[in-house]
Amino acid sequence: MLLRRGGRRGFLRRSVFVGALAGMLLVAPAPGVAAVPGPLEINVTQIGTPGANGWYRGNVTVTWVVTGATWSDPQGCAIRTLVTDTPGTKITCSARNDDLGEELSKSVTIKLDKTAPSAAAVPDRPPDANGWYNRLLSVTSVGTDPTSGIESCSSATYAGPDNPAAVIVGACRDVAGNMAGTALPFKYDATAPSVFAVTAVHGNRSAQISWRKSSDTKFIEVFRTPGRKGQGESGIYRGSATGVKDTGLVVGRKYEYRVVAFDEAANRAEQKLNFVATGALLNPTPGLRLTSKSPPTLVWAPARKATYYNLQLIRGRKVLSAWPARPSFRLRRTWLYNGRRYRLEPGVYRWYVWPGYGRISAARFGRPLGSSTFVVTK
């Protein structure tokens, strides 16, 4: 621009250009001061939400500041705002210093990840039974992130307390610092049910097994050793009742019963019971050993329509014959038989029972119910 002052022509070159060209901040000499050639400088400002590891987690605005005595042809120096996730966008600002004949460019690379990773909680195994876990559970959070990638994921274990609505929470973090939470709801029960008061009542070649159980018991299984048909062990019952009758036993044989309780989570509790099978003569069990101070009560299965019974006791020879009206007889330490007093002395005793019908004087007897033994020790 030409300026005329005081009647004399002078030329004052005034180079003032302050403003933004396409978003670029340009700094020029002050008014009235001749431009002094100087080096070209390019500076950049980045404004955004910082993340981790050199990443941004929010929109980023890039602003360039170009300074120098004379510049021309700026390229790529506009203000720019990045709003889309990018693993690395390179932005370059270029200019030329006409005074010095130099060119200069500067670049920045913006890494932007505003999106949380995708994450899920993964258990170390499927449920142990019926949707329940019954032992220590390990859970790992796993995730994916398409932009910055996964930096870390948490893991946790659970070993109680029992809870039908348990939850393990975790998280995954991407390299930019975004977090995603995880949660695994599950049912947990590591406590066994209880089965107790297991008893057995003798029958004629049978056993009536009974038990009590806790309220969380889902079903009961009963096993017998020796088993049926030559098996080592047989299952004889599965269900939710509190008793079962086992038949077809061999008189005098020893059996073991296992009563096992299961809850819905497949926890189990077990009780065992030893049993000696009898025939119609129920008590004492065959071969039972007792002392003379504890005379047994002899018990047998009632016979249909019997009005009385004949009981005979043998110790080398007959030492007792009795006619009780009920299917039991209380043996005493001493008794009279055929005018002679006998004592419950050490030895092996065998006893027999016959059912009687009608009057005793009629002496009408059925087939013997059976025989059994017991042993008296000192």
ZAKE-421130 format. One record per residue (C-alpha): x, y, z. Coordinates in nm, 4 decimals, always signed. Layout:
<bados>
{bado {X,Y,Z}};
...
</bados>
This chain:
<bados>
{bado {+0.0000,+0.0000,+0.0000}};
{bado {+0.1330,+0.3548,-0.0954}};
{bado {+0.0947,+0.6440,+0.1526}};
{bado {+0.1637,+1.0155,+0.0840}};
{bado {+0.2562,+1.2407,+0.3836}};
{bado {+0.3929,+1.6105,+0.4272}};
{bado {+0.4201,+1.6789,+0.0587}};
{bado {+0.6795,+1.4120,+0.0062}};
{bado {+0.6237,+1.0796,-0.1306}};
{bado {+0.7388,+0.7957,+0.0779}};
{bado {+0.6762,+0.4359,+0.0666}};
{bado {+0.5948,+0.2606,+0.3797}};
{bado {+0.5512,-0.1044,+0.3417}};
{bado {+0.3070,-0.2064,+0.6033}};
{bado {+0.2425,-0.5743,+0.6324}};
{bado {-0.0350,-0.6388,+0.8779}};
{bado {-0.2334,-0.9553,+0.8544}};
{bado {-0.4003,-1.0685,+1.1683}};
{bado {-0.6750,-1.3228,+1.1652}};
{bado {-0.7571,-1.6717,+1.0881}};
{bado {-0.7169,-1.8081,+0.7401}};
{bado {-0.9249,-2.1215,+0.7122}};
{bado {-0.8934,-2.1655,+1.0850}};
{bado {-0.5221,-2.0895,+1.1046}};
{bado {-0.3866,-1.8279,+1.3460}};
{bado {-0.1273,-1.6070,+1.1660}};
{bado {+0.0939,-1.3566,+1.3531}};
{bado {+0.2379,-1.0528,+1.1556}};
{bado {+0.4595,-0.7478,+1.2474}};
{bado {+0.3029,-0.4616,+1.4432}};
{bado {+0.1634,-0.1650,+1.2400}};
{bado {+0.4284,+0.0804,+1.1225}};
{bado {+0.7142,-0.1609,+1.1788}};
{bado {+0.9011,-0.2962,+0.8855}};
{bado {+0.8998,-0.6743,+0.8557}};
{bado {+1.2148,-0.8360,+0.9624}};
{bado {+1.2915,-1.1640,+0.8038}};
{bado {+1.2747,-1.4354,+1.0629}};
{bado {+1.2401,-1.8098,+1.0915}};
{bado {+0.9082,-1.9734,+1.0157}};
{bado {+0.7455,-2.1428,+1.3148}};
{bado {+0.4485,-2.3756,+1.3344}};
{bado {+0.2931,-2.4606,+1.6694}};
{bado {-0.0079,-2.6786,+1.7430}};
{bado {-0.2637,-2.6969,+2.0234}};
{bado {-0.4739,-3.0108,+2.0933}};
{bado {-0.7810,-2.9795,+2.3135}};
{bado {-0.9782,-3.2889,+2.4132}};
{bado {-1.0529,-3.5369,+2.6921}};
{bado {-0.7273,-3.7168,+2.7623}};
{bado {-0.7271,-4.0902,+2.8118}};
{bado {-0.4388,-4.3230,+2.8822}};
{bado {-0.1283,-4.4209,+2.6892}};
{bado {-0.1439,-4.1174,+2.4545}};
{bado {-0.5092,-4.1691,+2.3617}};
{bado {-0.8036,-3.9310,+2.3806}};
{bado {-1.1438,-4.0411,+2.5057}};
{bado {-1.3434,-3.7415,+2.3778}};
{bado {-1.3625,-3.5168,+2.0712}};
{bado {-1.0261,-3.3524,+1.9899}};
{bado {-0.9842,-3.0046,+1.8364}};
{bado {-0.6502,-2.9319,+1.6652}};
{bado {-0.5469,-2.5632,+1.6185}};
{bado {-0.2310,-2.4462,+1.4361}};
{bado {-0.0321,-2.1223,+1.4986}};
{bado {+0.2002,-2.0186,+1.2123}};
{bado {+0.4477,-1.7303,+1.2669}};
{bado {+0.7191,-1.5801,+1.0468}};
{bado {+0.8181,-1.2589,+0.8628}};
{bado {+0.6667,-1.3572,+0.5352}};
{bado {+0.4781,-1.6750,+0.4736}};
{bado {+0.2681,-1.8113,+0.1963}};
{bado {+0.0846,-2.1202,+0.0744}};
{bado {-0.0290,-2.2657,+0.4120}};
{bado {-0.1619,-2.6175,+0.3631}};
{bado {-0.3640,-2.8299,+0.6098}};
{bado {-0.3529,-2.5646,+0.8811}};
{bado {-0.7280,-2.5296,+0.9348}};
{bado {-0.8854,-2.5904,+1.2740}};
{bado {-1.0039,-2.9472,+1.2781}};
{bado {-1.2162,-3.1416,+1.5263}};
{bado {-1.2038,-3.5221,+1.5305}};
{bado {-1.5217,-3.6896,+1.6535}};
{bado {-1.4843,-4.0466,+1.5234}};
{bado {-1.2793,-4.3220,+1.6852}};
{bado {-0.9465,-4.3675,+1.5111}};
{bado {-0.6383,-4.5727,+1.5919}};
{bado {-0.4264,-4.2869,+1.4510}};
{bado {-0.5134,-3.9969,+1.2206}};
{bado {-0.2158,-3.7905,+1.1023}};
{bado {-0.2722,-3.4154,+1.0496}};
{bado {-0.0025,-3.1984,+0.8813}};
{bado {+0.0320,-2.8193,+0.8560}};
{bado {+0.2779,-2.6804,+0.5918}};
{bado {+0.3943,-2.3240,+0.5038}};
{bado {+0.6799,-2.1446,+0.3209}};
{bado {+0.8967,-1.8463,+0.4346}};
{bado {+0.9489,-1.6313,+0.1271}};
{bado {+1.2156,-1.4161,+0.2931}};
{bado {+1.4399,-1.7039,+0.3760}};
{bado {+1.3257,-1.9353,+0.1053}};
{bado {+1.2478,-2.2116,+0.3492}};
{bado {+0.9569,-2.4510,+0.3774}};
{bado {+0.8302,-2.6008,+0.7010}};
{bado {+0.5716,-2.8586,+0.7963}};
{bado {+0.4615,-3.0133,+1.1232}};
{bado {+0.2463,-3.3172,+1.1905}};
{bado {+0.0509,-3.4624,+1.4819}};
{bado {-0.1145,-3.8013,+1.5072}};
{bado {-0.4412,-3.8182,+1.7012}};
{bado {-0.5521,-4.1476,+1.8588}};
{bado {-0.9183,-4.1289,+1.9616}};
{bado {-1.1258,-4.4024,+2.1296}};
{bado {-1.4526,-4.2856,+2.2862}};
{bado {-1.6175,-4.6280,+2.2888}};
{bado {-1.6024,-4.8639,+2.5845}};
{bado {-1.4926,-5.2183,+2.5041}};
{bado {-1.7316,-5.5090,+2.4758}};
{bado {-1.6941,-5.7364,+2.7773}};
{bado {-1.8517,-6.0429,+2.9336}};
{bado {-1.7984,-6.2569,+3.2432}};
{bado {-1.7009,-6.6166,+3.1639}};
{bado {-1.7179,-6.8913,+3.4330}};
{bado {-1.4548,-7.1652,+3.4401}};
{bado {-1.7203,-7.4334,+3.3843}};
{bado {-2.0933,-7.4842,+3.3360}};
{bado {-2.3121,-7.5193,+3.6480}};
{bado {-2.2397,-7.8352,+3.8461}};
{bado {-2.6012,-7.9517,+3.8706}};
{bado {-2.9456,-7.8195,+3.7805}};
{bado {-2.8155,-7.4677,+3.7248}};
{bado {-2.6302,-7.4624,+4.0589}};
{bado {-2.2598,-7.4398,+4.1455}};
{bado {-2.1526,-7.6430,+4.4487}};
{bado {-1.7789,-7.5690,+4.4758}};
{bado {-1.5340,-7.2853,+4.4215}};
{bado {-1.6130,-7.0933,+4.1039}};
{bado {-1.3601,-6.8905,+3.9048}};
{bado {-1.4867,-6.6165,+3.6730}};
{bado {-1.2793,-6.4229,+3.4193}};
{bado {-1.3908,-6.1090,+3.2382}};
{bado {-1.3032,-6.1169,+2.8678}};
{bado {-1.3384,-5.8310,+2.6225}};
{bado {-1.2736,-5.6972,+2.2744}};
{bado {-1.2018,-5.3454,+2.1539}};
{bado {-1.1603,-5.2708,+1.7823}};
{bado {-0.9797,-4.9378,+1.8225}};
{bado {-0.7268,-4.9227,+2.1034}};
{bado {-0.7447,-5.2878,+2.2075}};
{bado {-0.7865,-5.4490,+2.5505}};
{bado {-0.5328,-5.3580,+2.8167}};
{bado {-0.6609,-5.5726,+3.1051}};
{bado {-0.9584,-5.7670,+3.2389}};
{bado {-1.0360,-5.8717,+3.5945}};
{bado {-1.0884,-6.2175,+3.7401}};
{bado {-1.2478,-6.3350,+4.0644}};
{bado {-1.3416,-6.6476,+4.2584}};
{bado {-1.6441,-6.7350,+4.4701}};
{bado {-1.6590,-6.9929,+4.7463}};
{bado {-1.9647,-6.8822,+4.9428}};
{bado {-2.1817,-6.8042,+5.1177}};
{bado {-2.4659,-7.0105,+4.9742}};
{bado {-2.6910,-6.7848,+4.7712}};
{bado {-2.9516,-6.8579,+4.5016}};
{bado {-2.8917,-6.5076,+4.3625}};
{bado {-2.5134,-6.4661,+4.3871}};
{bado {-2.3320,-6.2249,+4.1528}};
{bado {-1.9664,-6.1819,+4.0577}};
{bado {-1.8821,-5.8419,+3.9047}};
{bado {-1.5734,-5.7507,+3.7043}};
{bado {-1.4486,-5.5172,+3.4322}};
{bado {-1.2333,-5.4827,+3.1223}};
{bado {-1.0266,-5.1716,+3.0378}};
{bado {-0.9071,-5.0761,+2.6924}};
{bado {-0.5706,-4.9149,+2.6182}};
{bado {-0.7340,-4.5722,+2.5994}};
{bado {-0.8704,-4.6097,+2.9528}};
{bado {-1.2365,-4.6803,+2.8744}};
{bado {-1.3987,-4.9274,+3.1129}};
{bado {-1.6752,-5.1843,+3.0666}};
{bado {-1.8279,-5.3677,+3.3598}};
{bado {-1.9319,-5.7326,+3.3690}};
{bado {-2.1638,-5.9294,+3.5957}};
{bado {-2.2348,-6.3017,+3.6251}};
{bado {-2.5456,-6.3965,+3.8245}};
{bado {-2.5537,-6.7576,+3.9421}};
{bado {-2.6882,-6.9949,+4.2060}};
{bado {-2.4452,-7.1292,+4.4646}};
{bado {-2.4908,-7.4026,+4.7253}};
{bado {-2.1951,-7.5908,+4.8700}};
{bado {-2.3715,-7.7198,+5.1812}};
{bado {-2.4792,-8.0811,+5.1900}};
{bado {-2.8299,-8.1734,+5.3022}};
{bado {-2.8676,-8.3939,+5.6075}};
{bado {-3.0099,-8.7396,+5.6556}};
{bado {-3.0410,-8.8758,+6.0084}};
{bado {-3.2294,-9.1112,+6.2407}};
{bado {-3.1695,-9.4017,+6.0029}};
{bado {-3.3287,-9.7163,+6.1459}};
{bado {-3.4242,-10.0645,+6.0328}};
{bado {-3.7103,-10.2822,+6.1551}};
{bado {-3.6828,-10.6558,+6.1007}};
{bado {-3.9428,-10.8367,+5.9010}};
{bado {-3.9751,-11.1913,+5.7731}};
{bado {-3.6817,-11.1922,+5.5290}};
{bado {-3.7252,-10.8190,+5.4922}};
{bado {-3.6110,-10.4869,+5.6346}};
{bado {-3.8114,-10.1687,+5.6756}};
{bado {-3.5526,-9.8901,+5.6394}};
{bado {-3.6583,-9.5469,+5.7645}};
{bado {-3.4879,-9.2078,+5.7873}};
{bado {-3.5402,-8.8392,+5.8428}};
{bado {-3.4091,-8.5675,+5.6117}};
{bado {-3.3512,-8.1913,+5.5959}};
{bado {-3.5919,-7.9664,+5.4078}};
{bado {-3.3433,-7.8980,+5.1253}};
{bado {-3.3226,-8.2677,+5.0350}};
{bado {-3.4434,-8.3211,+4.6806}};
{bado {-3.4300,-8.7010,+4.6722}};
{bado {-3.2962,-9.0067,+4.8545}};
{bado {-3.1118,-9.3067,+4.7181}};
{bado {-3.0733,-9.6312,+4.9133}};
{bado {-2.8097,-9.8920,+4.8306}};
{bado {-2.7642,-10.2422,+4.9722}};
{bado {-2.4534,-10.4591,+5.0039}};
{bado {-2.4500,-10.7429,+4.9071}};
{bado {-2.6769,-10.6553,+4.6217}};
{bado {-2.9403,-10.8429,+4.4332}};
{bado {-2.8688,-11.1284,+4.1948}};
{bado {-2.5065,-11.1610,+4.3022}};
{bado {-2.4178,-10.7940,+4.2625}};
{bado {-2.1724,-10.6353,+4.5014}};
{bado {-2.4135,-10.3466,+4.5623}};
{bado {-2.7611,-10.2687,+4.4376}};
{bado {-2.9712,-9.9569,+4.4420}};
{bado {-3.3053,-10.0439,+4.5972}};
{bado {-3.4737,-9.7040,+4.6108}};
{bado {-3.4723,-9.3532,+4.4627}};
{bado {-3.7335,-9.0968,+4.5587}};
{bado {-3.8473,-8.8432,+4.8140}};
{bado {-4.0121,-9.0693,+5.0754}};
{bado {-3.8829,-9.1345,+5.4266}};
{bado {-3.8720,-9.5118,+5.4142}};
{bado {-3.8501,-9.8215,+5.1981}};
{bado {-3.9102,-10.1931,+5.2494}};
{bado {-3.6438,-10.4305,+5.1214}};
{bado {-3.7531,-10.7914,+5.0683}};
{bado {-3.6023,-11.1216,+4.9616}};
{bado {-3.3297,-11.1204,+5.2265}};
{bado {-3.1418,-11.4314,+5.3316}};
{bado {-3.1958,-11.5235,+5.6969}};
{bado {-2.8797,-11.4693,+5.9015}};
{bado {-2.6977,-11.2781,+5.6311}};
{bado {-2.5360,-10.9448,+5.7188}};
{bado {-2.6288,-10.6470,+5.5031}};
{bado {-2.5117,-10.2875,+5.4855}};
{bado {-2.7527,-10.0139,+5.3790}};
{bado {-2.6346,-9.6729,+5.2564}};
{bado {-2.8929,-9.3968,+5.2691}};
{bado {-2.7761,-9.1006,+5.0577}};
{bado {-2.9482,-8.7613,+5.0478}};
{bado {-2.9044,-8.5201,+4.7547}};
{bado {-3.0053,-8.1568,+4.7283}};
{bado {-3.0811,-7.9675,+4.4078}};
{bado {-2.7162,-7.8646,+4.3709}};
{bado {-2.6062,-8.2329,+4.3902}};
{bado {-2.4509,-8.1973,+4.7340}};
{bado {-2.4808,-8.5264,+4.9202}};
{bado {-2.4894,-8.6672,+5.2691}};
{bado {-2.4734,-9.0346,+5.3627}};
{bado {-2.5566,-9.2593,+5.6566}};
{bado {-2.4800,-9.6310,+5.6835}};
{bado {-2.6655,-9.9023,+5.8694}};
{bado {-2.5638,-10.2631,+5.9352}};
{bado {-2.8416,-10.5203,+5.9436}};
{bado {-2.8728,-10.8954,+6.0002}};
{bado {-3.1697,-11.0464,+5.8207}};
{bado {-3.4190,-11.2626,+6.0035}};
{bado {-3.7030,-11.4881,+5.9094}};
{bado {-4.0310,-11.4871,+6.0993}};
{bado {-3.8331,-11.4958,+6.4256}};
{bado {-3.7378,-11.1319,+6.4484}};
{bado {-3.5560,-11.0705,+6.7759}};
{bado {-3.2901,-11.1380,+6.8791}};
{bado {-3.1204,-11.1479,+6.5429}};
{bado {-2.9527,-11.4767,+6.4524}};
{bado {-2.6324,-11.5331,+6.6470}};
{bado {-2.6715,-11.2216,+6.8641}};
{bado {-2.4417,-11.2250,+7.1671}};
{bado {-2.5768,-11.1044,+7.5014}};
{bado {-2.5132,-11.1493,+7.8724}};
{bado {-2.7162,-11.3340,+8.1326}};
{bado {-2.7798,-11.0012,+8.3018}};
{bado {-2.9748,-10.8832,+7.9961}};
{bado {-3.2354,-11.1488,+7.9103}};
{bado {-3.3808,-11.0887,+7.5622}};
{bado {-3.7409,-11.0438,+7.4604}};
{bado {-3.8145,-11.3016,+7.1946}};
{bado {-4.0227,-11.1517,+6.9140}};
{bado {-4.1657,-11.3120,+6.6002}};
{bado {-4.3949,-11.2173,+6.3145}};
{bado {-4.7639,-11.2749,+6.3915}};
{bado {-4.9304,-11.5604,+6.2087}};
{bado {-5.2689,-11.4981,+6.0492}};
{bado {-5.5621,-11.6202,+6.2655}};
{bado {-5.3293,-11.7644,+6.5294}};
{bado {-5.4846,-11.7505,+6.8797}};
{bado {-5.1678,-11.8480,+7.0631}};
{bado {-4.8150,-11.9703,+6.9995}};
{bado {-4.5904,-12.2443,+7.1284}};
{bado {-4.2370,-12.1305,+7.2074}};
{bado {-3.9633,-12.3853,+7.2725}};
{bado {-3.6096,-12.3064,+7.3895}};
{bado {-3.3244,-12.5553,+7.3450}};
{bado {-2.9845,-12.5513,+7.5165}};
{bado {-2.8578,-12.8990,+7.4411}};
{bado {-3.2053,-13.0151,+7.5388}};
{bado {-3.5404,-12.8467,+7.5793}};
{bado {-3.5260,-12.6070,+7.8730}};
{bado {-3.8476,-12.4129,+7.8151}};
{bado {-4.1873,-12.4497,+7.6510}};
{bado {-4.4381,-12.1644,+7.6722}};
{bado {-4.7769,-12.0736,+7.5160}};
{bado {-4.7965,-11.6907,+7.4851}};
{bado {-5.1058,-11.5325,+7.3308}};
{bado {-4.9027,-11.2567,+7.1665}};
{bado {-4.6073,-11.2832,+6.9246}};
{bado {-4.3463,-11.2090,+7.1926}};
{bado {-4.2087,-11.3558,+7.5124}};
{bado {-3.9932,-11.1933,+7.7793}};
{bado {-3.7220,-11.4373,+7.8847}};
{bado {-3.6101,-11.4085,+8.2469}};
{bado {-3.2847,-11.4889,+8.4217}};
{bado {-3.4456,-11.7923,+8.5890}};
{bado {-3.7620,-11.9904,+8.5168}};
{bado {-3.9428,-12.3142,+8.5976}};
{bado {-4.0022,-12.5861,+8.3411}};
{bado {-4.1369,-12.9359,+8.4168}};
{bado {-4.0808,-12.8729,+8.7881}};
{bado {-3.7160,-12.7786,+8.7447}};
{bado {-3.5583,-12.4341,+8.7761}};
{bado {-3.3351,-12.3217,+8.4936}};
{bado {-3.0996,-12.0259,+8.4665}};
{bado {-2.9905,-11.8179,+8.1702}};
{bado {-2.6426,-11.9664,+8.1673}};
{bado {-2.3662,-11.9136,+7.9096}};
{bado {-2.4171,-12.1157,+7.5926}};
{bado {-2.5857,-12.1316,+7.2549}};
{bado {-2.9663,-12.1199,+7.2588}};
{bado {-3.1953,-12.2177,+6.9748}};
{bado {-3.5614,-12.1313,+6.9797}};
{bado {-3.8650,-12.2373,+6.7752}};
{bado {-4.2175,-12.1005,+6.7398}};
{bado {-4.5385,-12.2683,+6.6158}};
{bado {-4.8710,-12.0917,+6.5649}};
{bado {-5.1695,-12.2415,+6.7497}};
{bado {-5.5365,-12.2206,+6.6559}};
{bado {-5.8428,-12.2449,+6.8736}};
{bado {-5.8044,-12.3611,+7.2324}};
{bado {-5.4699,-12.4672,+7.3680}};
{bado {-5.6217,-12.7969,+7.4791}};
{bado {-5.7021,-12.8744,+7.1164}};
{bado {-5.3291,-12.8721,+7.0395}};
{bado {-5.3950,-12.7663,+6.6815}};
{bado {-5.0700,-12.6203,+6.5476}};
{bado {-4.9641,-12.4882,+6.2123}};
{bado {-4.6275,-12.5252,+6.0450}};
{bado {-4.3360,-12.3825,+6.2478}};
{bado {-4.2666,-12.0168,+6.1838}};
{bado {-3.8969,-12.0924,+6.1991}};
{bado {-3.6008,-12.1141,+6.4298}};
{bado {-3.3150,-11.8915,+6.5335}};
{bado {-3.0253,-11.8721,+6.7755}};
{bado {-2.8641,-11.6399,+7.0258}};
{bado {-2.5536,-11.6732,+7.2396}};
{bado {-2.5302,-11.5968,+7.6119}};
{bado {-2.1854,-11.5010,+7.7390}};
{bado {-2.0616,-11.4600,+8.0944}};
</bados>
